Amino acid sequence: MTTPRFFNCYQDQDPGLSPKSTRVVFKAMIYHGMGHQENQWIRIGADDTKQWDVLWLRTDWDEGTVPLIWVAKGSLRGRALWTSLVQAWFAAAKTAEDATEPPFSEFTPADNTLLDEEDIQAIAQQVWPEEQDEDFED
């Protein structure tokens, strides 16, 4: 089985994707300074043409729902799709923005999400493995 090609908002032109129906993968928050926080709902669902499975970002700053990462519809399914899209988003942020951690400040627990905090931490660990302490002996 070949690895599917993921497209991302950092390097690829958005082909005019619009969400059809989505489910919440997880919820997070970004702090933009004192008193300024942005709630984020990371969602998954097909685009309105049903050609792509998309990881979407929706915020309470009324920027609409925007695509983060997308892959050809049916390339992956279920949990493999959810985790692969989140991992591709983290990897794209790491590469494009030299990010040293996921592109949010804090995971926010929420009911009925597809992934929990431990899942998100495990994905982040794959993208940003902790550096091993090396003991040097003299």
TORPA-24237 format. One record per residue: y, z, x of N, C-alpha, C, O in turn. Coordinates in Angstrom, 1 decimal. Each point is the difference from the previous one (the first is absolute). Example, Ala and Ser with C-alpha at 12.3 -4.5 7.8 and 13.67 -1.06 7.14 Angstrom:
2
+--------+--------+--------+--------+--------+--------+--------+--------+--------+--------+--------+--------+
!    n_Y !    n_Z !    n_X !   ca_Y !   ca_Z !   ca_X !    c_Y !    c_Z !    c_X !    o_Y !    o_Z !    o_X !
+--------+--------+--------+--------+--------+--------+--------+--------+--------+--------+--------+--------+
!   -5.7 !    7.8 !   13.2 !    1.2 !    0.0 !   -0.9 !    1.2 !    0.0 !    0.9 !    0.0 !    0.7 !    1.0 !
!    1.1 !   -1.4 !   -1.4 !    1.1 !    0.0 !    0.9 !    1.1 !    0.8 !   -0.8 !    1.1 !    0.1 !    0.5 !
+--------+--------+--------+--------+--------+--------+--------+--------+--------+--------+--------+--------+
end
This chain:
138
+--------+--------+--------+--------+--------+--------+--------+--------+--------+--------+--------+--------+
!    n_Y !    n_Z !    n_X !   ca_Y !   ca_Z !   ca_X !    c_Y !    c_Z !    c_X !    o_Y !    o_Z !    o_X !
+--------+--------+--------+--------+--------+--------+--------+--------+--------+--------+--------+--------+
!   -1.2 !    0.0 !    0.8 !    1.2 !    0.0 !   -0.8 !    1.2 !    0.0 !    0.9 !    0.1 !    0.8 !    0.9 !
!    0.9 !   -1.7 !   -1.2 !    1.2 !    0.0 !    0.8 !    1.0 !    1.0 !   -0.5 !    0.0 !    0.3 !   -1.2 !
!    0.9 !    0.1 !    2.1 !    1.0 !    0.9 !   -0.4 !    1.1 !   -0.7 !   -0.8 !    0.4 !   -1.1 !    0.5 !
!    0.0 !    1.6 !   -1.6 !    1.0 !   -0.7 !   -0.8 !    1.4 !    0.0 !    0.7 !    0.3 !    0.9 !    0.7 !
!    0.5 !   -1.9 !   -1.0 !    1.3 !   -0.1 !    0.6 !    1.0 !    0.8 !   -0.9 !    0.1 !   -0.3 !   -1.2 !
!    0.6 !    1.2 !    1.8 !    1.0 !    0.8 !   -0.7 !    1.3 !   -0.5 !    0.3 !    0.3 !   -0.4 !    1.1 !
!    0.6 !    0.3 !   -2.1 !    1.4 !   -0.4 !    0.2 !    0.8 !    1.2 !   -0.2 !   -0.4 !    0.9 !   -0.8 !
!    1.6 !   -0.8 !    1.4 !    0.8 !    1.2 !   -0.2 !    1.5 !   -0.4 !   -0.1 !    0.5 !   -1.0 !    0.4 !
!    0.3 !    2.0 !   -0.9 !    1.4 !   -0.2 !   -0.2 !    0.8 !    0.0 !    1.2 !    1.2 !   -0.4 !    0.0 !
!   -1.8 !    0.8 !    1.1 !    0.8 !    0.1 !    1.3 !    0.0 !   -1.4 !    0.7 !    1.0 !   -0.4 !    0.6 !
!   -2.1 !   -0.4 !   -0.7 !   -0.1 !   -1.2 !    0.8 !   -0.2 !   -1.2 !   -0.9 !    0.2 !   -1.1 !    0.5 !
!   -0.6 !    1.2 !   -1.7 !   -0.3 !   -1.2 !   -0.8 !    1.0 !   -0.1 !   -1.2 !    0.5 !    1.0 !   -0.5 !
!   -0.1 !   -2.2 !    0.2 !    0.9 !   -0.2 !   -1.1 !   -0.7 !    0.3 !   -1.4 !   -1.1 !   -0.4 !   -0.2 !
!    1.7 !    1.3 !   -0.6 !   -0.5 !    0.3 !   -1.3 !    0.0 !   -1.3 !   -0.8 !    1.0 !   -0.6 !   -0.2 !
!   -2.2 !    0.2 !   -0.3 !   -0.1 !   -1.2 !   -0.8 !    0.5 !    0.2 !   -1.4 !   -0.5 !   -0.8 !   -0.9 !
!    1.4 !    1.7 !    0.6 !    0.5 !    0.2 !   -1.3 !   -1.0 !    0.8 !   -0.9 !   -0.1 !   -0.2 !   -1.2 !
!   -0.5 !    1.2 !    1.8 !   -1.0 !    0.8 !   -0.7 !    0.7 !    0.9 !   -1.0 !    1.0 !    0.6 !    0.2 !
!   -1.6 !   -0.5 !   -1.4 !    0.4 !    0.9 !   -1.1 !   -1.3 !    0.7 !   -0.5 !   -1.0 !   -0.6 !   -0.1 !
!    1.1 !    2.0 !   -0.1 !   -1.1 !    0.7 !   -0.5 !   -0.4 !   -0.3 !   -1.4 !    0.8 !   -0.3 !   -0.9 !
!   -2.1 !    0.3 !    0.6 !   -0.5 !   -0.1 !   -1.3 !   -0.3 !    1.4 !   -0.6 !    0.9 !    0.5 !   -0.7 !
!   -2.0 !    0.1 !    1.1 !   -0.2 !    1.4 !   -0.3 !   -0.4 !    0.7 !    1.2 !   -0.7 !   -0.6 !    0.9 !
!    1.1 !    1.8 !   -0.7 !   -0.3 !    0.7 !    1.3 !   -0.6 !    1.4 !   -0.3 !    0.2 !    0.6 !   -1.1 !
!   -0.8 !    0.0 !    2.1 !   -0.5 !    1.4 !    0.0 !    0.6 !    0.7 !    1.2 !    0.2 !   -0.6 !    1.0 !
!    0.0 !    1.9 !   -1.1 !    0.6 !    0.8 !    1.1 !   -1.1 !    0.3 !    1.0 !   -1.0 !    0.6 !   -0.3 !
!    1.3 !   -1.1 !    1.6 !   -0.9 !    0.3 !    1.1 !    0.3 !    1.4 !    0.5 !   -0.9 !    0.9 !    0.1 !
!    2.2 !   -0.6 !    0.1 !    0.4 !    1.3 !    0.4 !    1.5 !    0.1 !   -0.2 !    0.7 !   -1.0 !   -0.1 !
!   -0.1 !    2.2 !    0.2 !    1.4 !    0.2 !   -0.2 !    0.5 !    0.7 !    1.3 !   -0.7 !    0.8 !    0.6 !
!    1.9 !   -1.2 !   -0.2 !    0.6 !    0.6 !    1.2 !    1.5 !    0.1 !   -0.2 !    0.6 !   -0.3 !   -1.0 !
!    0.0 !    0.9 !    2.0 !    1.5 !    0.2 !    0.0 !    0.6 !   -0.3 !    1.4 !   -0.7 !    0.2 !    1.0 !
!    1.9 !   -0.8 !   -1.0 !    0.7 !   -0.2 !    1.2 !    1.3 !    0.8 !    0.0 !    0.7 !    0.0 !   -1.1 !
!   -0.4 !    0.7 !    2.1 !    1.2 !    0.8 !    0.1 !    1.0 !   -0.9 !    0.8 !   -0.2 !   -0.5 !    1.1 !
!    1.4 !    0.3 !   -1.7 !    1.1 !   -0.8 !    0.6 !    1.1 !    0.8 !    0.4 !    1.2 !   -0.5 !    0.2 !
!   -1.4 !    1.8 !    0.1 !    1.1 !    0.9 !    0.3 !    0.2 !    1.0 !   -1.1 !   -0.7 !    0.0 !   -1.0 !
!    1.5 !    1.0 !    1.3 !    0.2 !    1.1 !   -0.9 !    0.4 !   -0.4 !   -1.4 !    0.9 !   -0.7 !   -0.3 !
!   -1.8 !    1.1 !   -0.6 !    0.2 !   -0.3 !   -1.4 !   -0.4 !   -1.4 !   -0.5 !    0.3 !   -0.3 !   -1.1 !
!   -0.8 !   -0.5 !    2.0 !   -0.3 !   -1.4 !   -0.3 !   -1.5 !   -0.2 !    0.2 !   -0.5 !   -0.2 !    1.2 !
!   -0.3 !    0.2 !   -2.2 !   -1.4 !   -0.3 !    0.1 !   -0.3 !   -1.1 !   -1.0 !    0.6 !   -0.2 !   -1.0 !
!   -1.6 !   -0.6 !    1.4 !   -0.5 !   -1.1 !   -0.8 !   -1.5 !    0.2 !   -0.3 !   -0.8 !    0.1 !    0.9 !
!    0.5 !   -0.1 !   -2.2 !   -1.4 !    0.1 !   -0.4 !   -0.6 !   -1.4 !    0.0 !    0.7 !   -0.9 !   -0.4 !
!   -1.9 !    0.8 !    0.9 !   -0.7 !   -1.3 !    0.1 !   -1.3 !    0.1 !   -0.7 !   -0.8 !    1.0 !    0.2 !
!    0.5 !   -2.0 !   -0.9 !   -1.3 !   -0.2 !   -0.6 !   -0.6 !   -1.2 !    0.6 !    0.4 !   -1.1 !   -0.2 !
!   -1.5 !    1.3 !    1.0 !   -0.7 !   -1.1 !    0.6 !   -1.1 !   -0.4 !   -1.0 !   -0.9 !    0.8 !   -0.3 !
!    1.0 !   -2.0 !   -0.1 !   -0.8 !   -0.5 !   -1.1 !   -0.9 !   -1.2 !    0.4 !    0.3 !   -0.7 !    1.0 !
!   -1.3 !    0.4 !   -1.7 !   -0.8 !   -1.2 !    0.3 !   -0.3 !   -0.7 !   -1.3 !   -0.1 !    0.5 !   -1.1 !
!    0.1 !   -1.8 !    1.3 !   -0.3 !   -0.9 !   -1.2 !    0.2 !   -1.4 !    0.4 !    0.6 !   -0.4 !    1.0 !
!   -1.1 !   -0.5 !   -1.9 !    0.2 !   -1.4 !    0.2 !    1.4 !   -0.5 !   -0.3 !    0.8 !    0.7 !   -0.7 !
!   -0.4 !   -1.8 !    1.3 !    1.3 !   -0.6 !   -0.3 !   -0.2 !   -0.7 !   -1.4 !   -1.1 !   -0.1 !   -0.5 !
!    2.3 !   -0.3 !    0.0 !   -0.1 !   -0.6 !   -1.3 !   -0.8 !   -1.3 !   -0.1 !   -0.3 !   -0.5 !   -1.1 !
!    0.1 !   -0.2 !    2.2 !   -0.8 !   -1.2 !    0.0 !   -1.5 !    0.2 !    0.3 !   -0.8 !   -0.9 !   -0.1 !
!    0.5 !    2.2 !    0.4 !   -1.4 !    0.4 !    0.3 !   -0.6 !   -0.7 !    1.2 !   -1.2 !   -0.2 !    0.0 !
!    2.1 !   -0.1 !    1.0 !   -0.5 !   -0.6 !    1.2 !   -0.1 !    1.0 !    1.1 !   -0.7 !   -0.2 !    1.0 !
!    1.4 !    1.3 !   -1.1 !    0.0 !    1.0 !    1.1 !   -0.2 !    1.4 !   -0.6 !    0.3 !    0.3 !   -1.1 !
!   -1.0 !    0.5 !    2.0 !   -0.1 !    1.5 !   -0.2 !    1.1 !    0.5 !    0.8 !    0.1 !   -0.3 !    1.2 !
!    0.8 !    1.2 !   -1.7 !    1.2 !    0.3 !    0.6 !    0.2 !    1.6 !    0.1 !   -0.3 !    0.6 !   -1.0 !
!    0.8 !   -0.1 !    2.1 !    0.4 !    1.4 !    0.1 !    1.5 !   -0.1 !   -0.3 !    0.8 !   -0.6 !    0.8 !
!   -0.4 !    1.3 !   -1.8 !    1.4 !   -0.1 !   -0.5 !    0.7 !    1.3 !    0.3 !   -0.6 !    1.1 !    0.1 !
!    1.9 !   -1.1 !    0.1 !    0.9 !    1.2 !    0.1 !    1.0 !    0.0 !   -1.1 !    0.7 !   -1.0 !   -0.3 !
!   -0.7 !    2.1 !   -0.4 !    0.9 !    0.3 !   -1.1 !    0.7 !    1.3 !    0.4 !   -0.6 !    1.0 !    0.3 !
!    2.0 !   -1.0 !   -0.4 !    0.7 !    1.2 !    0.3 !    0.9 !    0.4 !   -1.2 !    0.1 !   -0.7 !   -0.9 !
!    0.4 !    1.9 !    1.0 !    0.9 !    0.5 !   -1.0 !    1.5 !   -0.4 !    0.3 !    0.9 !    0.5 !   -0.6 !
!   -0.8 !   -1.3 !    1.6 !    1.4 !   -0.5 !    0.4 !    0.2 !   -1.4 !   -0.7 !    1.0 !   -0.7 !    0.4 !
!   -1.8 !    0.4 !   -1.3 !    0.2 !   -1.2 !   -0.9 !    0.1 !   -1.3 !    0.8 !    0.9 !   -0.9 !   -0.3 !
!   -1.7 !    0.7 !    1.3 !   -0.1 !   -1.2 !    0.8 !   -1.0 !   -1.0 !   -0.6 !   -0.3 !   -1.0 !    0.6 !
!   -0.3 !    1.4 !   -1.7 !   -1.1 !   -0.8 !   -0.6 !   -1.3 !    0.3 !    0.7 !   -0.1 !    0.9 !    0.9 !
!   -0.9 !   -1.7 !   -1.2 !   -1.3 !    0.2 !    0.6 !   -0.1 !   -1.2 !    1.0 !    0.0 !   -1.1 !   -0.3 !
!   -0.3 !    1.5 !    1.6 !    0.0 !   -1.0 !    1.0 !   -1.4 !   -0.1 !    0.7 !   -0.6 !    1.1 !    0.1 !
!    0.2 !   -2.2 !    0.4 !   -1.3 !   -0.2 !    0.6 !    0.1 !    0.5 !    1.5 !    1.0 !   -0.3 !    0.7 !
!   -2.0 !    1.1 !   -0.3 !    0.0 !    0.5 !    1.4 !   -1.1 !   -0.9 !    0.8 !    0.3 !   -0.5 !    1.1 !
!   -1.5 !    0.5 !   -1.7 !   -1.1 !   -0.7 !    0.7 !   -0.8 !   -0.8 !   -1.1 !   -0.1 !    0.5 !   -1.1 !
!   -0.3 !   -1.7 !    1.4 !   -0.8 !   -0.7 !   -1.0 !   -1.2 !   -0.8 !    0.7 !    0.1 !   -0.3 !    1.2 !
!   -1.1 !    0.1 !   -2.0 !   -1.2 !   -0.6 !    0.5 !   -0.6 !   -0.9 !   -1.1 !    0.3 !    0.3 !   -1.2 !
!   -1.0 !   -1.4 !    1.5 !   -0.5 !   -0.8 !   -1.1 !   -0.8 !    0.8 !   -0.9 !   -0.9 !    0.8 !    0.3 !
!    1.1 !   -1.1 !   -1.6 !   -0.7 !    0.7 !   -1.1 !   -1.5 !   -0.1 !    0.2 !   -0.5 !   -1.1 !    0.2 !
!   -0.2 !    2.2 !   -0.3 !   -1.5 !    0.1 !    0.1 !   -0.5 !    0.1 !    1.4 !   -1.2 !    0.0 !    0.2 !
!    2.1 !    0.0 !    0.8 !   -0.5 !    0.1 !    1.4 !   -0.7 !    1.3 !    0.2 !   -1.0 !    0.1 !    0.8 !
!    1.5 !    1.0 !   -1.4 !   -0.6 !    1.3 !    0.1 !    0.1 !    0.6 !   -1.4 !    0.7 !   -0.4 !   -0.9 !
!   -1.5 !    1.4 !    0.7 !    0.0 !    0.7 !   -1.4 !    0.0 !    1.5 !    0.2 !   -0.5 !    0.6 !    1.0 !
!    0.9 !    0.1 !   -2.1 !    0.0 !    1.4 !   -0.1 !    0.6 !    0.8 !    1.2 !    1.0 !   -0.4 !    0.5 !
!   -1.7 !    1.4 !   -0.1 !    0.5 !    0.9 !    1.1 !    0.3 !   -0.8 !    1.3 !    1.0 !    0.3 !    0.7 !
!   -1.8 !   -1.3 !   -0.4 !    0.2 !   -0.8 !    1.2 !    1.3 !   -0.7 !   -0.1 !    0.7 !   -0.2 !    1.0 !
!   -0.3 !   -0.3 !   -2.2 !    1.3 !   -0.7 !   -0.2 !    1.1 !    1.0 !    0.2 !    1.0 !   -0.3 !    0.7 !
!   -1.1 !    1.4 !   -1.4 !    1.1 !    1.0 !    0.1 !    0.3 !    0.5 !    1.4 !    1.1 !    0.0 !    0.5 !
!   -2.2 !    0.4 !    0.2 !    0.2 !    0.5 !    1.3 !    0.4 !   -1.0 !    1.0 !    0.8 !    0.2 !    0.9 !
!   -1.3 !   -1.4 !   -1.0 !    0.4 !   -1.1 !    0.9 !    1.4 !   -0.4 !   -0.2 !    0.7 !   -0.3 !    1.0 !
!   -0.2 !    0.2 !   -2.2 !    1.4 !   -0.3 !   -0.2 !    0.9 !    1.1 !    0.6 !    1.0 !   -0.4 !    0.6 !
!   -1.3 !    1.6 !   -0.9 !    0.8 !    1.1 !    0.6 !    0.0 !   -0.1 !    1.5 !    1.0 !    0.2 !    0.7 !
!   -2.2 !   -0.4 !   -0.1 !   -0.1 !    0.0 !    1.5 !    0.8 !   -1.2 !    0.5 !    0.7 !    0.1 !    1.0 !
!   -0.8 !   -1.3 !   -1.7 !    0.8 !   -1.2 !    0.4 !    1.5 !    0.3 !    0.0 !    0.8 !   -0.5 !    0.8 !
!   -0.4 !    1.3 !   -1.9 !    1.5 !    0.3 !   -0.1 !    0.4 !    0.9 !    1.2 !    1.0 !   -0.3 !    0.6 !
!   -1.8 !    1.3 !   -0.3 !    0.3 !    0.9 !    1.1 !    0.0 !   -0.8 !    1.3 !    1.0 !    0.2 !    0.8 !
!   -1.9 !   -1.0 !   -0.6 !   -0.1 !   -0.8 !    1.3 !    1.2 !   -1.0 !    0.1 !    0.5 !   -0.2 !    1.1 !
!   -0.1 !   -0.4 !   -2.2 !    1.1 !   -0.9 !    0.0 !    1.3 !    0.8 !    0.3 !    0.8 !   -0.5 !    0.8 !
!   -0.6 !    1.7 !   -1.3 !    1.1 !    0.8 !    0.3 !    0.0 !    0.4 !    1.4 !    1.1 !    0.1 !    0.7 !
!   -2.2 !    0.3 !   -0.2 !   -0.2 !    0.4 !    1.4 !    0.5 !   -1.2 !    1.0 !    0.7 !    0.2 !    0.9 !
!   -1.2 !   -1.4 !   -1.2 !    0.3 !   -1.1 !    0.8 !    1.5 !   -0.5 !   -0.2 !    0.7 !   -0.2 !    1.0 !
!   -0.3 !    0.0 !   -2.2 !    1.3 !   -0.6 !   -0.3 !    1.2 !    1.0 !    0.3 !    1.1 !   -0.4 !    0.4 !
!   -1.4 !    1.7 !   -0.7 !    1.1 !    1.0 !    0.1 !   -0.2 !    1.0 !    1.1 !    0.8 !    1.0 !    0.1 !
!   -1.8 !   -1.2 !    0.8 !   -0.4 !    1.0 !    1.0 !   -0.1 !    1.4 !   -0.6 !    0.3 !    1.0 !    0.6 !
!   -0.9 !   -1.0 !   -1.8 !   -0.2 !    1.3 !   -0.7 !   -1.0 !    0.8 !    0.7 !   -1.0 !   -0.5 !    0.5 !
!    1.2 !    1.8 !   -0.4 !   -0.9 !    0.9 !    0.6 !   -0.7 !    0.9 !   -1.0 !   -0.8 !    0.9 !    0.4 !
!    1.0 !   -1.2 !   -1.7 !   -0.6 !    0.7 !   -1.1 !    0.1 !   -0.8 !   -1.2 !    0.8 !   -1.0 !    0.0 !
!   -1.5 !    1.3 !   -1.1 !    0.1 !   -0.7 !   -1.2 !    1.5 !   -0.2 !   -0.5 !    0.8 !    0.9 !    0.3 !
!   -0.5 !   -2.0 !   -1.1 !    1.3 !   -0.2 !   -0.4 !    0.5 !    0.8 !   -1.2 !    0.6 !   -0.6 !   -0.9 !
!   -0.8 !    1.9 !    1.0 !    0.5 !    0.9 !   -1.0 !    0.1 !    1.4 !    0.7 !   -0.7 !    0.2 !    1.0 !
!    1.4 !    0.7 !   -1.6 !    0.2 !    1.3 !    0.6 !   -1.0 !    1.0 !   -0.4 !   -0.5 !    0.8 !    0.8 !
!    0.0 !   -0.9 !   -2.1 !   -0.9 !    1.0 !   -0.5 !   -0.9 !   -0.5 !   -1.1 !    0.5 !   -0.7 !   -0.9 !
!   -1.7 !    1.0 !    0.9 !   -1.0 !   -0.3 !   -1.0 !    0.4 !    0.9 !   -1.2 !    0.2 !    1.2 !    0.2 !
!   -0.3 !   -1.8 !   -1.4 !    0.3 !    0.8 !   -1.2 !   -1.2 !    0.1 !   -0.9 !   -0.4 !   -1.1 !   -0.5 !
!   -0.2 !    2.2 !    0.3 !   -1.2 !    0.1 !   -0.9 !    0.3 !   -0.5 !   -1.4 !    1.1 !    0.3 !   -0.5 !
!   -2.0 !   -1.1 !   -0.1 !    0.2 !   -0.5 !   -1.3 !   -1.3 !   -0.1 !   -0.7 !   -1.0 !   -0.3 !    0.7 !
!    1.0 !    0.4 !   -2.0 !   -1.3 !   -0.2 !   -0.8 !   -0.3 !   -1.5 !   -0.1 !    0.9 !   -0.8 !    0.0 !
!   -2.2 !    0.5 !   -0.1 !   -0.5 !   -1.3 !   -0.3 !    0.4 !   -1.1 !    1.1 !    0.3 !   -1.2 !   -0.4 !
!   -0.2 !    1.6 !    1.6 !    0.2 !   -1.0 !    1.1 !   -1.4 !   -0.4 !    0.5 !   -1.0 !    0.7 !   -0.1 !
!    1.0 !   -1.9 !    0.7 !   -1.3 !   -0.5 !    0.6 !   -0.4 !    0.6 !    1.3 !   -1.1 !    0.1 !    0.3 !
!    2.1 !    0.3 !    0.5 !   -0.2 !    0.7 !    1.3 !    0.7 !    1.3 !    0.0 !    1.1 !    0.2 !   -0.5 !
!   -1.7 !    0.8 !    1.2 !    0.6 !    1.3 !    0.1 !    0.6 !    0.2 !    1.4 !   -0.1 !   -1.0 !    0.9 !
!    0.7 !    2.1 !   -0.6 !    0.6 !    0.3 !    1.3 !   -0.9 !   -0.2 !    1.1 !    0.3 !   -0.5 !    1.1 !
!   -1.6 !    1.0 !   -1.2 !   -1.0 !   -0.1 !    1.1 !   -0.3 !   -1.5 !    0.3 !   -0.1 !   -0.3 !    1.1 !
!    0.0 !   -0.5 !   -2.2 !   -0.2 !   -1.4 !    0.2 !    1.1 !   -0.7 !    0.8 !   -0.2 !   -0.7 !    0.9 !
!    1.4 !    1.1 !   -1.3 !    1.2 !   -0.6 !    0.7 !    0.1 !    0.4 !    1.4 !    0.3 !   -0.7 !    0.9 !
!   -0.6 !    2.0 !   -0.6 !    0.0 !    0.5 !    1.3 !   -1.0 !   -0.7 !    0.9 !    0.2 !   -0.3 !    1.1 !
!   -1.4 !    0.1 !   -1.7 !   -1.1 !   -0.7 !    0.8 !    0.4 !   -1.4 !    0.3 !   -0.3 !   -0.5 !    1.1 !
!    1.0 !   -0.2 !   -2.0 !    0.5 !   -1.4 !    0.3 !    1.0 !    0.1 !    1.1 !    0.0 !   -0.8 !    0.9 !
!    1.0 !    1.7 !   -1.0 !    1.0 !    0.1 !    1.0 !   -0.6 !    0.3 !    1.3 !    0.5 !   -0.5 !    1.1 !
!   -1.5 !    1.3 !   -1.0 !   -0.7 !    0.4 !    1.2 !   -0.6 !   -1.3 !    0.7 !   -0.1 !   -0.1 !    1.2 !
!   -0.4 !   -0.8 !   -2.0 !   -0.5 !   -1.3 !    0.5 !    1.1 !   -0.8 !    0.6 !   -0.3 !   -0.7 !    1.0 !
!    1.5 !    0.7 !   -1.5 !    1.1 !   -0.8 !    0.5 !    0.7 !    0.7 !    1.1 !    0.4 !   -0.6 !    1.0 !
!   -0.3 !    1.9 !   -1.1 !    0.7 !    0.8 !    1.1 !   -1.0 !    1.1 !    0.4 !    0.2 !    1.2 !   -0.3 !
!   -1.2 !   -1.6 !    1.1 !   -0.9 !    1.1 !    0.5 !    0.7 !    1.0 !    0.9 !    0.9 !   -0.3 !    0.7 !
!   -1.3 !    1.6 !   -0.9 !    0.6 !    1.0 !    0.8 !   -0.4 !   -0.2 !    1.5 !   -1.1 !   -0.4 !    0.3 !
!    2.1 !    0.5 !    0.5 !   -0.3 !   -0.1 !    1.5 !   -0.9 !    1.1 !    0.4 !    0.3 !    1.2 !   -0.3 !
!   -1.3 !   -1.5 !    1.1 !   -0.8 !    1.0 !    0.5 !    0.6 !    0.7 !    1.2 !    0.6 !   -0.6 !    0.8 !
!   -0.6 !    2.0 !   -0.9 !    0.5 !    0.7 !    1.2 !   -1.0 !   -0.2 !    1.2 !   -1.2 !    0.2 !   -0.2 !
!    1.8 !   -0.5 !    1.3 !   -0.9 !   -0.3 !    1.2 !    0.2 !    1.2 !    0.9 !    1.2 !    0.4 !    0.3 !
!   -2.3 !    0.2 !    0.1 !    0.1 !    1.2 !    0.9 !   -0.1 !   -0.6 !    1.4 !   -1.0 !   -0.7 !    0.3 !
!    1.9 !    1.0 !    0.5 !    0.0 !   -0.5 !    1.4 !   -0.4 !    1.2 !    0.9 !    0.6 !    1.0 !   -0.1 !
!   -1.6 !   -1.2 !    0.9 !   -0.4 !    1.0 !    0.9 !    0.5 !   -0.4 !    1.4 !    0.0 !   -1.1 !    0.4 !
!    0.4 !    2.2 !    0.3 !    0.5 !   -0.2 !    1.3 !   -1.1 !    0.1 !    1.0 !    0.3 !   -0.2 !    1.2 !
+--------+--------+--------+--------+--------+--------+--------+--------+--------+--------+--------+--------+
end
